[in-house]
Each structure stands twice: as structure tokens, then as C-alpha cells.
């Protein structure tokens, strides 16, 4: 299906659009930027603005000036609500995967990576180089320090100040944010029964290995193995 672009929206040079996207009134998208299919991009959204980075030039992307940096890459079937801002990357593309929900006034800073199926609630602020893994849920008004990772399936309570990594399928809340438990509901929704959640608990609390054997849903297993490999590589 064709894209629906409101006549007041600006889609600048260097923006590559897929199909069946909705782009609302007064939205500005500057290049380089690649957007997939089936995305809802609401009114007054800014995508591809200059990085909030002292060494970066501030170009008038809406007038055709285009950064020579890595830009922005957005996948499919995302919902990006009003007044969301997504800045250009400096060292790598600012990337939003597929199936994410970005609520009003959320901010993705330069070089941020959000994987798939995450919920970024209203007024959440992700500083540069953060990574949000798949199926994470970040509560209203949370601020996340630069270069911080939010693990797969993690849940962060509203109004939190996240200064360090939040582990896979954990719950964190407060200022500074502290882990208060496991996101058992998130695990259940991803196909893990109560017995499997109990078996996973030592690993998720950093006190054991990822359990082997049958029963772990493929998607959850893939995410947890990737998360574990990342942690091992860093240490």
C-alpha cells in the first residue's frame, strides 16, 4: 500500500521509505534515514535531527542539508507517537527495530539501539549509545544514562533514573534504579511456565548458569544466550 504523508510533513532528501507508512502533520524526517513498512509516525515527530553532541554540525535537514554520518534506521510496524525525537547517529546508526511502541515525547539520543517489541513510555529519555533489548518496558518519565543497557524483557518503573545496566527479565525502579525482582509476568507472556521461571531465577539473578534442556522457548533462549554472551565478552 502507498504511504500516507500529511501535506505539512517534511520528508527530506536522503530519506528512504518502505510501504504503508503513516506520517502525521508537522513531522520532520531528515536524512540519511531508512524506514521500513507499516509504521505509524504521529504529528510533530522529529526523526534524523542533529545529534546532541558538541562536535556534530547542526544542519538544516528540512532544507536538504544532509549529514554524512550513519543516520537513522527504522524497521517495520512501529508506533511512534507525537513529539517523539530520534537523533542521527554519530558512530553508528541510531536504530529502532520492529514492533516497538514509542509514546509521546520519548527521546532516542544519538547511537541508541532499540531492538524489537519494546515499550518506551511517555517522556522516557534515552541518552547517547544506550541499548534497549527486545521486549523491555520502560516506564513513564524514566531517564537512562548514556551507554547503559536495558536487558531483554526488563521492566523499569516510572520516574526511575537508570545509571547502570538492568538485567534480563528483571524489574528495576527508583533513583538510582535498583533491581527489585524478576519480571515473571514478562516471562509468562513469552511462554515460560512457573516451573521454568523458577529454574531460570538463579541465572537471571546472576547466581547461576542458563539452564540446559528442553522447555525454554526458542525466542527466550536466543535472547538470554545473546545477553549472556555479551556479559561474558565484557568481562
C-alpha positions as CSV (number, residue, x, y, z in Angstrom):
1,X,0.0,0.0,0.0
2,X,1.1,3.6,-0.6
3,X,2.4,5.8,2.2
4,X,0.1,8.4,3.7
5,X,2.1,11.6,4.3
6,X,0.3,14.7,5.6
7,X,1.0,17.7,3.4
8,X,2.5,19.7,6.3
9,X,5.1,16.9,7.0
10,X,8.6,17.3,5.6
11,X,10.4,14.2,4.3
12,X,13.8,15.4,3.2
13,X,16.3,14.2,0.7
14,X,18.1,11.1,1.8
15,X,15.0,9.5,3.4
16,X,14.1,6.1,2.0
17,X,10.6,4.9,2.8
18,X,9.0,1.5,2.5
19,X,5.3,1.0,2.1
20,X,2.1,1.6,4.1
21,X,3.6,4.1,6.4
22,X,1.6,7.0,8.0
23,X,3.4,10.2,8.6
24,X,1.4,12.8,10.6
25,X,1.1,16.6,10.5
26,X,4.2,18.8,11.0
27,X,6.6,15.8,11.3
28,X,10.1,16.3,10.0
29,X,12.3,13.4,8.8
30,X,15.8,14.3,7.7
31,X,18.4,12.0,6.0
32,X,20.2,9.8,5.9
33,X,17.3,7.7,7.2
34,X,15.8,4.4,6.1
35,X,12.3,3.5,7.3
36,X,10.6,0.1,6.6
37,X,6.9,-0.8,6.2
38,X,3.8,-0.2,8.2
39,X,5.0,2.4,10.7
40,X,2.7,4.9,12.3
41,X,4.6,8.2,12.8
42,X,2.4,10.7,14.5
43,X,2.3,14.5,14.4
44,X,5.2,16.7,15.4
45,X,7.7,13.9,15.4
46,X,11.4,14.7,14.7
47,X,13.5,11.9,13.1
48,X,17.0,12.5,11.9
49,X,17.8,15.7,13.7
50,X,21.4,16.5,14.5
51,X,23.0,14.5,17.3
52,X,23.0,16.4,20.7
53,X,26.8,16.1,20.6
54,X,29.2,19.0,20.8
55,X,31.3,18.0,17.8
56,X,28.4,17.5,15.4
57,X,27.4,20.1,12.8
58,X,23.8,21.3,13.1
59,X,22.4,21.0,9.5
60,X,19.1,22.2,8.2
61,X,17.9,18.8,7.1
62,X,14.5,20.1,6.3
63,X,16.1,22.3,3.6
64,X,18.0,19.4,2.0
65,X,21.2,19.6,4.0
66,X,22.3,16.1,4.7
67,X,24.6,14.6,7.3
68,X,27.4,12.3,6.0
69,X,27.1,10.3,9.2
70,X,25.4,6.9,9.7
71,X,21.9,8.4,10.1
72,X,18.8,6.6,11.4
73,X,17.4,3.1,10.6
74,X,13.8,2.2,11.5
75,X,12.2,-1.2,10.9
76,X,8.6,-2.2,10.5
77,X,5.3,-1.8,12.3
78,X,6.5,0.7,14.9
79,X,4.1,3.2,16.6
80,X,5.9,6.5,17.1
81,X,3.7,9.0,18.9
82,X,3.5,12.8,18.9
83,X,6.6,14.8,19.8
84,X,9.0,11.8,19.8
85,X,12.6,12.8,18.8
86,X,15.1,10.4,17.2
87,X,18.5,11.9,16.6
88,X,21.1,11.0,14.0
89,X,23.9,8.6,15.0
90,X,27.5,9.8,15.3
91,X,29.5,6.5,15.3
92,X,26.7,4.1,14.2
93,X,23.1,4.5,13.1
94,X,20.5,5.3,15.7
95,X,18.4,2.2,15.2
96,X,14.8,1.2,16.0
97,X,13.9,-2.4,15.2
98,X,10.3,-3.6,14.6
99,X,7.1,-3.7,16.6
100,X,8.1,-1.1,19.1
101,X,5.8,1.5,20.8
102,X,7.3,4.9,21.5
103,X,4.9,7.0,23.4
104,X,4.6,10.8,23.4
105,X,7.7,12.9,24.0
106,X,10.1,10.0,24.2
107,X,13.6,10.7,23.1
108,X,16.2,8.4,21.4
109,X,19.6,10.1,21.6
110,X,22.4,9.5,19.1
111,X,23.7,6.0,18.5
112,X,20.8,4.5,20.6
113,X,19.7,1.0,19.6
114,X,16.2,-0.3,20.4
115,X,15.6,-3.9,19.3
116,X,12.1,-5.4,18.8
117,X,8.9,-5.3,20.7
118,X,9.9,-2.8,23.3
119,X,7.7,-0.2,25.0
120,X,9.3,3.2,25.5
121,X,6.7,5.1,27.6
122,X,5.9,8.9,27.6
123,X,8.8,11.2,28.3
124,X,11.4,8.5,28.6
125,X,14.8,9.9,27.8
126,X,17.5,7.6,26.4
127,X,20.9,9.3,26.3
128,X,23.5,8.5,23.6
129,X,24.8,5.0,23.0
130,X,22.1,3.2,25.1
131,X,20.8,-0.1,24.0
132,X,17.3,-1.4,24.8
133,X,16.9,-5.1,24.2
134,X,13.8,-6.8,22.8
135,X,10.6,-6.8,24.9
136,X,11.9,-4.3,27.5
137,X,9.3,-1.9,29.0
138,X,10.5,1.4,30.3
139,X,8.0,3.4,32.5
140,X,6.8,7.0,32.1
141,X,9.4,9.7,32.7
142,X,12.4,7.4,33.2
143,X,15.9,8.8,32.3
144,X,18.6,6.4,31.2
145,X,22.3,7.4,31.4
146,X,24.4,7.2,28.3
147,X,26.0,3.9,27.3
148,X,23.5,1.9,29.5
149,X,21.9,-1.4,28.5
150,X,18.4,-2.4,29.4
151,X,18.2,-6.2,29.1
152,X,15.7,-8.3,27.2
153,X,12.3,-8.4,28.9
154,X,13.3,-6.0,31.6
155,X,10.8,-3.6,33.2
156,X,11.8,-0.2,34.6
157,X,9.3,1.5,36.8
158,X,8.1,5.0,36.1
159,X,10.2,8.0,37.1
160,X,13.4,6.0,37.5
161,X,16.9,7.2,37.0
162,X,18.9,4.3,35.4
163,X,22.6,4.7,35.9
164,X,23.7,1.2,35.3
165,X,22.7,-2.0,33.4
166,X,19.3,-3.5,34.1
167,X,19.5,-7.3,33.7
168,X,17.3,-9.5,31.5
169,X,13.8,-10.0,32.7
170,X,14.3,-8.1,35.9
171,X,12.3,-5.3,37.4
172,X,14.1,-2.0,38.4
173,X,12.7,1.1,40.0
174,X,13.9,4.2,41.8
175,X,16.6,6.9,41.8
176,X,19.1,5.4,41.3
177,X,17.2,2.5,39.9
178,X,17.7,-0.8,41.8
179,X,16.6,-4.3,40.8
180,X,13.6,-5.3,43.0
181,X,12.7,-8.7,41.5
182,X,12.1,-10.7,38.3
183,X,9.7,-9.9,35.6
184,X,7.8,-13.1,36.0
185,X,4.8,-11.8,34.0
186,X,7.0,-10.9,31.1
187,X,8.5,-14.5,31.2
188,X,5.0,-16.0,31.3
189,X,3.9,-13.9,28.3
190,X,6.9,-15.2,26.4
191,X,5.9,-18.8,27.0
192,X,7.7,-19.7,30.3
193,X,5.6,-21.6,32.9
194,X,6.1,-21.1,36.6
195,X,8.5,-24.1,36.9
196,X,10.7,-22.8,34.1
197,X,10.7,-19.3,35.7
198,X,11.9,-20.9,38.9
199,X,14.6,-22.8,37.0
200,X,15.7,-19.5,35.3
201,X,15.8,-17.5,38.5
202,X,19.4,-18.2,39.6
203,X,20.7,-17.2,36.1
204,X,18.6,-14.0,36.0
205,X,19.8,-13.1,39.4
206,X,23.5,-13.5,38.3
207,X,24.0,-16.6,40.6
208,X,23.9,-19.5,38.1
209,X,24.2,-20.7,34.6
210,X,21.5,-20.7,32.0
211,X,19.7,-24.0,32.4
212,X,20.1,-26.5,29.7
213,X,17.4,-28.9,28.4
214,X,14.0,-28.8,26.9
215,X,11.3,-26.3,27.7
216,X,12.9,-23.0,27.1
217,X,11.0,-21.2,24.3
218,X,13.3,-20.6,21.3
219,X,12.9,-16.8,21.4
220,X,13.6,-16.5,25.1
221,X,16.6,-18.9,24.8
222,X,18.0,-16.9,21.9
223,X,17.8,-13.6,23.8
224,X,19.2,-15.0,27.0
225,X,22.1,-16.6,25.3
226,X,22.9,-13.4,23.5
227,X,22.6,-11.4,26.7
228,X,24.9,-13.9,28.5
229,X,27.5,-13.9,25.6
230,X,27.6,-10.1,25.8
231,X,28.2,-10.1,29.5
232,X,30.9,-12.7,29.2
233,X,32.6,-10.7,26.4
234,X,32.7,-7.6,28.6
235,X,34.3,-9.4,31.4
